[in-house]
Amino acid sequence: MTKIDQEHLIYKNLMEKIASDGWQSIDPENLSQECDLDVLNVTGGLRNKVDLLVAFSKYIDATVAQSIDADLKDDQIPLRERLLEALLIRFEILAPYKPGIIKLMKALPNNPNFVLIGSKSLKLSMEATLAAVGLESRGIQGTIRVKGLCVIFLSGVCTWSKDNSEDLSATTRTLDERLKQAENIILGLGLTDLKIV
């Protein structure tokens, strides 16, 4: 079994436990008896169970990066289409862990630590998404791009949590609508050089 396969099984097991028993039931020590947590690429090791979520987010980012085609940087393809494709790839990769993610989403409002960790991980994920389609995420323009894409992605997450279709039609529709709205706002403000979408 490859390292990637091992990581997938660990995170699938983790999310299944969260889905069935809740976040409070997670005990890294017990989990380490069932799985070899040493295979997880975690800088400094796992100090607590929140580190598992940070490691999971990095794993998803790495898997998305491997799955995205280099053609998404082709500026002959409309940027909105490239961003839509990159975001849909992320949702496809998140699919096996969906029940646990939905359970975590319900716990987020009551846990400031989740909000802090989640915000940081989301920012890194959207920076990686922008890089995948050839856009810079540094400076003032980059910051605006990242924040705008975070809002679009979170809107997609809300739809995705209820979208049971195989082709993610509802999620695709929501993302496309939000990307079009962002495009119209930028054009309306005359900020065509910003190129968020």
C-alpha positions, -999 to +999 in steps of 0.1 A: +000+000+000+014+034-010+018+063+015-010+082-003-033+052+001-024+049+038-031+086+044-065+083+026-075+054+048-065+073+080-084+104+070-114+084+058-114+065+092-111+098+110-140+115+091-162+084+095-157+085+133-165+122+134-196+116+113-209+088+136-196+099+170-188+136+168-156+156+171-154+152+209-151+114+205-118+117+186-088+106+206-054+106+187-040+080+211-068+056+203-066+064+166-028+057+166-035+022+179-057+016+148-036+034+122+000+043+117-002+080+122+035+083+115+028+082+078+011+116+080+033+144+068+030+166+099+058+190+108+066+187+145+044+157+149+008+154+161+005+173+194-033+172+196-064+163+175-066+197+159-033+189+143-051+161+125-074+186+108-045+207+098-027+177+084-060+167+066-062+201+050-026+199+037-033+164+024-063+176+004-043+205-010-015+182-021-040+158-037-057+186-055-023+199-067-015+165-082-049+162-098-050+196-115-040+197-152-013+221-162-037+233-189-055+253-162-028+279-165-035+284-202-047+320-205-065+311-237-091+294-216-114+319-198-102+324-162-137+318-148-138+283-164-103+275-150-113+285-115-145+266-117-127+234-128-101+238-100-128+242-073-148+213-086-117+191-085-114+200-048-150+190-041-145+157-059-115+149-038-134+159-006-163+135-015-151+104+004-148+125+036-181+144+031-201+130+061-173+139+086-168+173+070-205+182+073-205+171+110-174+194+115-192+223+098-220+220+123-195+222+152-176+252+138-198+280+151-193+268+187-156+264+186-134+295+181-103+272+177-120+256+147-127+290+132-091+301+136-076+269+122-102+266+095-097+302+083-059+298+080-063+264+062-089+279+038-066+308+030-037+285+021-061+263+000-074+292-020-038+305-025-030+271-039-061+272-062-051+306-076-015+294-082-029+264-101-047+286-126-017+310-129-027+338-106-006+356-080-019+357-044+006+382-030+002+419-025-031+439-023-045+424-055-036+389-044-052+395-010-084+406-027-083+375-050-079+351-020-107+367+000-130+367-029-123+331-038-128+321-001-163+336-002-170+318-035-157+284-022-176+287+011-208+294-008-201+262-028-195+243+004-230+252+017-246+239-015-222+208-017-233+197+018-268+192+005-259+182-031-263+144-035-261+144-073-232+124-089-222+152-112-224+179-084-248+199-106-261+221-078-226+228-065-214+236-100-243+259-106-236+278-073-199+282-080-206+293-116-231+319-104-208+333-077-178+335-101-201+354-126-211+377-098-175+384-089-167+390-126-196+415-129-185+434-098-150+437-111-162+449-145-187+472-129-159+488-108-136+491-138-110+468-121-103+447-151-066+444-142-075+427-110-084+394-128-101+375-099-122+358-124 
